[in-house]
Amino acid sequence: MHHWHVTPPPSWRFWQEITNGQPVPEQSLVTTPETPIPVTARIVWAVDGEERLDGWAIRWTRDQVLVELRDQRCATVGAWLAPADLKRR
């Protein structure tokens, strides 16, 4: 039996969990705006701690907002956050 070793891409070493992130909501509850809304998000990184980052609200539900983050620590397009963690810019 062969055991393959796969080298992860360099970007993986930067990724951190966003500890104040919310679970992905059911798709039928999600609204997508015509244009993204500029926001400042409170992000709590697993290693780096709390930080305010500018991003874009790109989808939402009644209780959550998907914020696009352009940060190498974020493994995906962004994070679902509680509205209390956001302010419009």
C-alpha positions as a Markdown table, in Angstrom:
| # | Residue | x | y | z |
|---|---|---|---|---|
| 1 | Met | 0.0 | 0.0 | 0.0 |
| 2 | His | 1.3 | 3.4 | -1.0 |
| 3 | His | 1.0 | 6.5 | 1.3 |
| 4 | Trp | 1.1 | 9.6 | -0.7 |
| 5 | His | 2.5 | 12.8 | 0.8 |
| 6 | Val | 0.9 | 15.9 | -0.6 |
| 7 | Thr | 2.5 | 19.2 | 0.1 |
| 8 | Pro | -0.1 | 21.9 | 0.9 |
| 9 | Pro | 0.0 | 25.2 | -1.0 |
| 10 | Pro | 2.0 | 27.9 | 0.8 |
| 11 | Ser | -1.2 | 29.9 | 1.5 |
| 12 | Trp | -2.3 | 27.2 | 4.0 |
| 13 | Arg | 0.3 | 28.3 | 6.6 |
| 14 | Phe | -1.4 | 31.7 | 6.9 |
| 15 | Trp | -5.0 | 30.4 | 7.3 |
| 16 | Gln | -6.7 | 30.9 | 10.7 |
| 17 | Glu | -10.1 | 30.1 | 12.0 |
| 18 | Ile | -12.5 | 33.1 | 12.4 |
| 19 | Thr | -13.8 | 32.3 | 15.9 |
| 20 | Asn | -16.8 | 34.7 | 15.7 |
| 21 | Gly | -17.9 | 33.2 | 12.4 |
| 22 | Gln | -21.4 | 31.8 | 12.1 |
| 23 | Pro | -22.5 | 28.6 | 10.5 |
| 24 | Val | -23.4 | 28.8 | 6.8 |
| 25 | Pro | -27.2 | 29.4 | 6.6 |
| 26 | Glu | -29.7 | 27.5 | 4.5 |
| 27 | Gln | -29.5 | 28.8 | 1.0 |
| 28 | Ser | -33.2 | 29.5 | 0.7 |
| 29 | Leu | -32.9 | 32.1 | 3.4 |
| 30 | Val | -30.1 | 34.1 | 1.7 |
| 31 | Thr | -30.5 | 37.4 | -0.1 |
| 32 | Thr | -27.9 | 38.7 | -2.5 |
| 33 | Pro | -27.8 | 42.5 | -3.1 |
| 34 | Glu | -27.4 | 44.1 | -6.5 |
| 35 | Thr | -24.2 | 45.7 | -5.3 |
| 36 | Pro | -22.0 | 44.8 | -2.3 |
| 37 | Ile | -22.2 | 47.1 | 0.7 |
| 38 | Pro | -18.9 | 48.4 | 2.2 |
| 39 | Val | -18.6 | 47.4 | 5.8 |
| 40 | Thr | -16.0 | 47.3 | 8.6 |
| 41 | Ala | -16.2 | 43.9 | 10.3 |
| 42 | Arg | -15.0 | 42.8 | 13.8 |
| 43 | Ile | -13.0 | 39.6 | 13.1 |
| 44 | Val | -11.7 | 37.4 | 15.9 |
| 45 | Trp | -8.8 | 35.3 | 14.6 |
| 46 | Ala | -7.9 | 32.0 | 16.3 |
| 47 | Val | -4.2 | 33.1 | 16.6 |
| 48 | Asp | -4.1 | 36.9 | 16.0 |
| 49 | Gly | -7.1 | 37.8 | 18.1 |
| 50 | Glu | -9.6 | 40.6 | 17.5 |
| 51 | Glu | -9.3 | 43.0 | 14.6 |
| 52 | Arg | -11.4 | 45.4 | 12.5 |
| 53 | Leu | -11.2 | 44.8 | 8.8 |
| 54 | Asp | -12.8 | 46.5 | 5.8 |
| 55 | Gly | -14.8 | 44.2 | 3.6 |
| 56 | Trp | -18.0 | 43.9 | 1.6 |
| 57 | Ala | -21.4 | 42.6 | 2.7 |
| 58 | Ile | -22.2 | 40.3 | -0.3 |
| 59 | Arg | -25.1 | 38.2 | 1.1 |
| 60 | Trp | -27.3 | 38.1 | 4.2 |
| 61 | Thr | -30.2 | 36.5 | 6.1 |
| 62 | Arg | -32.2 | 38.0 | 8.8 |
| 63 | Asp | -29.6 | 37.1 | 11.4 |
| 64 | Gln | -26.3 | 36.8 | 9.5 |
| 65 | Val | -24.2 | 38.6 | 6.9 |
| 66 | Leu | -21.6 | 37.1 | 4.6 |
| 67 | Val | -18.6 | 39.5 | 4.5 |
| 68 | Glu | -16.1 | 39.2 | 1.7 |
| 69 | Leu | -12.6 | 39.6 | 3.2 |
| 70 | Arg | -9.4 | 40.0 | 1.2 |
| 71 | Asp | -7.0 | 38.7 | 3.8 |
| 72 | Gln | -4.5 | 35.8 | 3.4 |
| 73 | Arg | -5.6 | 34.4 | 6.8 |
| 74 | Cys | -9.1 | 33.8 | 5.5 |
| 75 | Ala | -9.4 | 30.4 | 3.8 |
| 76 | Thr | -12.6 | 31.2 | 1.9 |
| 77 | Val | -14.2 | 34.2 | 0.3 |
| 78 | Gly | -15.1 | 35.5 | 3.7 |
| 79 | Ala | -17.2 | 34.8 | 6.8 |
| 80 | Trp | -20.8 | 34.7 | 7.9 |
| 81 | Leu | -21.0 | 37.1 | 10.9 |
| 82 | Ala | -23.6 | 38.4 | 13.3 |
| 83 | Pro | -24.9 | 41.9 | 12.3 |
| 84 | Ala | -23.6 | 43.2 | 15.6 |
| 85 | Asp | -20.0 | 42.5 | 14.3 |
| 86 | Leu | -20.5 | 45.0 | 11.4 |
| 87 | Lys | -20.7 | 48.7 | 10.7 |
| 88 | Arg | -21.4 | 50.3 | 7.3 |
| 89 | Arg | -18.5 | 52.4 | 5.9 |
